[in-house]
Amino acid sequence: MSQLPEMVQALLDPRVYPDVPPGVEMVQTQMSFVFLTGDYVYKVKKPVNLGYLDYTTLDKRRFFCQRELELNQRLCPDTYLAVVPITREKGGFMIDGKGKAIEYAVKMRHLPREMMMDVLLAANRVSVEMVVRVAQKLAAFHRQAETNETISSFGEIDTVSLNTEENFDQTVKYIGKTISQPKYRRIKAYAMDFIDDNAALVRGRIAGGRIRDCHGDLHAAHICFTDEICIYDCIEFNDRFRYGDVASEVAFLAMDLDHYGRADLSRSFVDAYVTFSQDRELPRLLNFYKCYRAYIRGKVESFKLDDPHIMAEEKARIMTVARRYFELAESYIKESK
């Protein structure tokens, strides 16, 4: 605990919150400290530059807090409430106080953990009807999601290639740790060959209006089955990670359902989405984007190994998860043969 920044340690004290909750629990990601206070959640961005995101100044963190609020209100409007300042007051810290802001947090309603899709999957409590409802919500969202000339350019073959190559460039340092050299080479060859062999199909998605401002991080842990399905925690820090083919977004959740050992639900979800969206080309792209998304999950888990605030025992678990995602990515090559 002593390794945590002073402000983070202070935010573990219930007295710094306006409603003085009975207790505070903290979890962290590579990018954020998240404080659970009962009815509410406060998310504070770490002052880091990871290359694909830059939170190094207070102005940038405030800007991206506001972006997170606005973008997530598209799919989860009743959960994302406000951006609140963290202030210094009488030598201490206060959430939403009257002093000078020294940091900012996104304030959210606390969604029930037991109703998250990843938790429900682990308990075998996700039904076909539930994934069909998610598909319906997602298809409606994609129909309304913004698209324009700039967004559509992210469907160009050069951009798809660049995004794919970036994954491999960023994971070279983890070869021998979370991914083996043969696995790395095999997945990379498959991905680049698919793009070369299917350039017309990939490019044609632009004319079909399938390149949209999407959620960008659609996996099971970001879906909550409240009265209204809440799909939350979209990517706010880099527009190009949200701009893309809706097939990539569908493949992300389909891949994660495979990861949980529910290929049956994965198929039901994809079939329902195709029906609701009338996107008949999507199945031809599915395995490529499943492989791409599984690789991203392995990459993101690997990144956590570099975070000094994450303890060694947690990093051991993270390494296992990363390896599983890279193995899953490779499995889609076999399915494609």
C-alpha positions in Angstrom: 0.0 0.0 0.0 2.9 2.4 0.8 3.9 2.2 -2.9 0.7 3.9 -4.0 0.7 7.7 -4.6 -0.4 9.9 -1.7 -3.7 10.9 -3.4 -4.6 7.3 -4.1 -4.0 6.3 -0.5 -6.1 9.2 0.6 -9.0 8.1 -1.6 -9.2 4.9 0.3 -10.6 6.9 3.3 -14.5 7.1 3.2 -14.4 10.6 4.7 -13.1 12.2 1.5 -16.3 11.3 -0.4 -19.5 13.5 -0.3 -21.8 10.8 0.9 -19.2 9.2 3.4 -19.7 5.6 2.3 -19.2 2.8 4.8 -16.1 1.6 3.0 -13.9 2.0 -0.1 -12.4 -0.7 -2.2 -9.8 0.0 -4.9 -9.1 -1.9 -8.1 -6.7 -0.8 -10.8 -6.0 -1.2 -14.4 -2.9 -0.2 -16.4 -4.6 3.1 -17.0 -6.7 3.9 -14.0 -7.4 3.6 -10.3 -11.0 2.7 -9.6 -12.6 3.4 -6.2 -15.8 1.4 -5.3 -17.8 3.2 -2.6 -21.1 1.4 -2.5 -23.6 3.3 -4.6 -20.9 5.0 -6.7 -17.7 4.3 -8.5 -15.0 6.9 -9.1 -12.4 6.3 -11.8 -9.1 8.3 -11.7 -6.8 8.1 -14.7 -3.1 7.4 -14.1 -0.6 10.0 -15.3 0.9 7.7 -17.9 1.9 7.8 -21.5 1.6 4.3 -23.0 2.2 5.3 -26.6 -1.4 4.7 -27.6 -2.7 7.0 -24.9 -1.4 10.0 -23.1 -2.7 11.0 -19.7 0.4 12.8 -18.6 -1.1 16.3 -17.9 -4.0 17.3 -15.7 -5.7 19.0 -18.7 -5.4 15.8 -20.7 -6.9 13.7 -17.9 -9.8 16.1 -17.5 -10.4 16.1 -21.3 -10.4 12.3 -21.4 -12.7 12.0 -18.4 -15.2 14.2 -20.2 -14.8 12.1 -23.3 -15.4 8.9 -21.3 -18.5 10.4 -19.9 -20.0 11.4 -23.2 -19.1 8.3 -25.2 -20.3 5.9 -22.6 -23.6 7.6 -22.3 -24.4 6.3 -25.8 -24.8 2.7 -24.5 -25.1 3.2 -20.8 -26.8 6.6 -20.2 -28.0 6.1 -16.7 -24.7 4.9 -15.3 -22.2 7.6 -16.3 -23.1 10.6 -14.1 -20.5 13.4 -14.1 -16.8 14.4 -14.1 -15.9 15.6 -10.6 -12.8 17.4 -9.3 -10.5 16.0 -6.6 -9.4 19.0 -4.5 -7.0 19.7 -1.7 -8.8 20.8 1.5 -7.0 21.7 4.7 -4.0 19.6 3.9 -6.1 16.6 2.8 -8.1 15.6 -0.3 -11.8 15.8 -1.1 -13.9 14.4 -3.9 -16.0 17.2 -5.5 -14.8 19.7 -3.0 -14.5 23.5 -3.2 -10.8 23.9 -3.4 -8.5 23.9 -6.4 -8.8 20.8 -8.5 -5.6 18.7 -8.5 -7.2 15.7 -10.3 -10.5 14.6 -11.9 -12.6 11.5 -11.7 -15.5 10.0 -13.7 -18.4 9.4 -11.3 -20.6 6.4 -12.1 -23.4 4.4 -10.5 -22.1 1.2 -9.1 -23.3 -1.6 -11.4 -24.0 -5.0 -9.7 -21.0 -7.2 -10.1 -23.1 -10.3 -9.9 -24.9 -9.3 -13.1 -21.8 -8.8 -15.2 -21.6 -11.1 -18.2 -18.2 -12.5 -17.2 -19.5 -13.4 -13.8 -22.7 -14.9 -15.2 -20.7 -16.9 -17.7 -18.5 -18.4 -15.0 -21.7 -19.5 -13.2 -23.3 -20.9 -16.3 -26.1 -18.3 -16.1 -26.0 -16.8 -19.6 -28.7 -17.9 -22.0 -29.2 -17.7 -25.7 -32.0 -15.2 -25.1 -29.5 -12.9 -23.3 -26.9 -12.9 -26.0 -29.7 -12.3 -28.6 -30.7 -9.2 -26.6 -27.1 -8.0 -26.6 -27.0 -8.5 -30.4 -30.1 -6.6 -30.9 -28.9 -3.7 -28.8 -25.5 -3.7 -30.6 -27.1 -3.8 -34.0 -29.3 -0.8 -33.2 -26.3 1.1 -31.8 -24.2 0.4 -34.9 -27.0 1.7 -37.1 -27.0 5.0 -35.3 -23.3 5.3 -34.6 -21.5 8.1 -36.3 -19.8 7.6 -39.6 -18.2 10.1 -42.0 -15.3 10.4 -44.4 -12.7 10.5 -41.6 -14.2 7.5 -39.7 -14.7 5.6 -43.0 -11.0 6.0 -43.8 -10.2 3.6 -40.9 -11.7 0.9 -43.1 -9.0 1.4 -45.8 -6.8 -1.5 -46.3 -3.6 0.4 -45.4 -5.1 1.3 -42.0 -6.3 -2.2 -41.3 -2.8 -3.4 -42.1 -1.2 -0.8 -39.9 -3.4 -1.6 -36.9 -2.7 -5.3 -37.4 1.1 -4.8 -37.7 1.1 -2.6 -34.6 -0.2 -5.5 -32.5 2.8 -7.6 -33.5 5.3 -4.7 -33.1 4.1 -4.1 -29.6 4.3 -7.7 -28.5 7.9 -8.5 -29.6 9.1 -7.8 -26.1 6.8 -10.5 -24.7 8.1 -13.3 -26.9 9.2 -16.0 -24.6 7.1 -14.7 -21.8 3.5 -14.8 -22.8 3.8 -15.9 -26.4 6.3 -18.3 -28.1 8.3 -17.3 -31.1 6.6 -20.0 -33.4 3.1 -18.9 -32.2 4.0 -15.2 -32.9 5.2 -15.9 -36.4 2.2 -18.2 -37.3 -0.4 -15.7 -36.1 1.3 -12.8 -37.8 1.6 -14.7 -41.1 -2.0 -15.6 -41.0 -3.2 -12.1 -40.3 -1.1 -10.3 -43.0 -2.0 -13.0 -45.6 -5.7 -12.6 -44.9 -5.6 -8.9 -45.5 -3.6 -9.4 -48.7 -6.0 -12.1 -49.9 -9.2 -10.3 -49.0 -8.4 -6.7 -49.8 -11.5 -6.2 -51.9 -13.8 -7.5 -49.2 -12.2 -5.4 -46.5 -12.3 -2.3 -48.7 -15.9 -2.9 -49.7 -17.1 -2.5 -46.2 -16.6 1.3 -46.5 -19.2 1.5 -49.3 -21.5 -0.6 -47.3 -21.5 1.9 -44.4 -20.0 -0.7 -42.0 -17.2 1.5 -40.6 -18.5 3.3 -37.6 -17.6 5.0 -34.3 -18.0 1.8 -32.2 -17.5 0.9 -28.6 -14.0 -0.4 -29.2 -13.7 -2.8 -26.2 -16.7 -5.1 -26.3 -15.9 -8.1 -24.1 -18.0 -9.9 -21.5 -16.7 -7.9 -18.5 -18.1 -4.7 -20.0 -21.7 -5.9 -20.3 -24.1 -5.8 -17.3 -27.6 -7.3 -17.3 -29.5 -4.7 -15.4 -33.1 -3.8 -16.3 -31.6 -2.4 -19.4 -28.5 -4.0 -20.8 -25.6 -1.7 -20.0 -22.6 -1.9 -22.3 -19.9 0.3 -20.6 -16.2 1.3 -20.5 -15.8 2.0 -24.2 -12.4 3.3 -25.4 -12.2 7.1 -25.0 -8.4 7.6 -25.1 -7.8 7.0 -28.8 -10.4 7.5 -31.5 -8.8 5.1 -33.9 -9.4 2.2 -31.5 -13.2 2.9 -31.7 -13.3 3.7 -35.4 -13.6 0.5 -37.4 -15.6 -2.3 -39.0 -18.6 -3.3 -37.0 -17.5 -6.9 -37.8 -14.4 -6.4 -35.6 -16.7 -5.3 -32.7 -19.0 -8.3 -33.1 -16.0 -10.6 -33.3 -14.6 -9.2 -30.1 -17.5 -10.4 -28.0 -17.9 -13.6 -30.0 -14.2 -14.3 -29.3 -14.6 -13.6 -25.6 -17.6 -16.0 -25.4 -15.3 -18.6 -27.0 -12.7 -17.7 -24.3 -15.2 -18.7 -21.7 -15.8 -22.0 -23.3 -19.2 -21.0 -24.8 -18.8 -21.4 -28.5 -22.5 -22.2 -28.7 -23.4 -18.7 -27.3 -20.8 -17.2 -29.6 -22.5 -18.7 -32.6 -26.0 -17.6 -31.4 -24.8 -14.0 -30.8 -23.2 -13.7 -34.2 -26.2 -15.3 -36.0 -28.6 -12.9 -34.1 -26.5 -9.9 -35.0 -26.4 -10.8 -38.7 -30.2 -11.2 -38.6 -30.8 -7.8 -36.9 -28.2 -6.0 -39.0 -28.6 -7.8 -42.3 -24.8 -7.8 -42.5 -24.4 -10.9 -44.7 -20.7 -10.4 -45.3 -19.7 -10.4 -41.6 -19.2 -14.2 -41.3 -16.5 -14.1 -44.0 -14.5 -11.7 -41.8 -15.3 -13.3 -38.5 -12.3 -15.6 -37.9 -9.8 -12.9 -38.9 -11.3 -10.4 -36.5 -11.6 -13.0 -33.8 -7.9 -13.7 -34.1 -7.2 -10.0 -34.2 -9.2 -9.3 -31.0 -7.9 -12.3 -29.1 -4.4 -11.1 -29.9 -5.2 -7.7 -28.6 -6.5 -9.2 -25.3 -3.2 -11.1 -25.0 -1.3 -7.9 -25.7 -3.2 -5.8 -23.2 -2.7 -8.4 -20.5 1.0 -8.5 -21.3 1.2 -4.8 -21.0 0.2 -5.1 -17.3 3.4 -7.0 -16.6 5.2 -3.6 -16.9 3.0 -1.8 -14.3 5.0 -1.2 -11.1 1.8 -0.8 -9.0 0.6 -4.4 -9.8 1.9 -7.0 -7.3 4.0 -10.0 -8.3 1.3 -12.6 -7.5 -1.2 -10.8 -9.6 1.3 -10.6 -12.5 1.6 -14.4 -12.4 -2.1 -14.7 -12.9 -2.0 -12.0 -15.7 0.7 -14.0 -17.5 -1.5 -17.1 -17.6 -4.5 -15.1 -18.9 -2.3 -13.5 -21.6 -1.1 -16.9 -22.8 -4.6 -18.3 -23.0 -5.7 -15.4 -25.3 -2.7 -15.9 -27.6 -3.5 -19.6 -27.8 -7.1 -18.7 -28.6 -5.9 -16.3 -31.4 -3.9 -19.2 -32.9 -7.0 -21.5 -32.8 -8.8 -19.3 -35.3 -6.1 -20.0 -37.8 -6.9 -23.7 -37.6 -10.6 -23.1 -37.9 -9.9 -21.0 -41.1 -8.2 -23.8 -42.9 
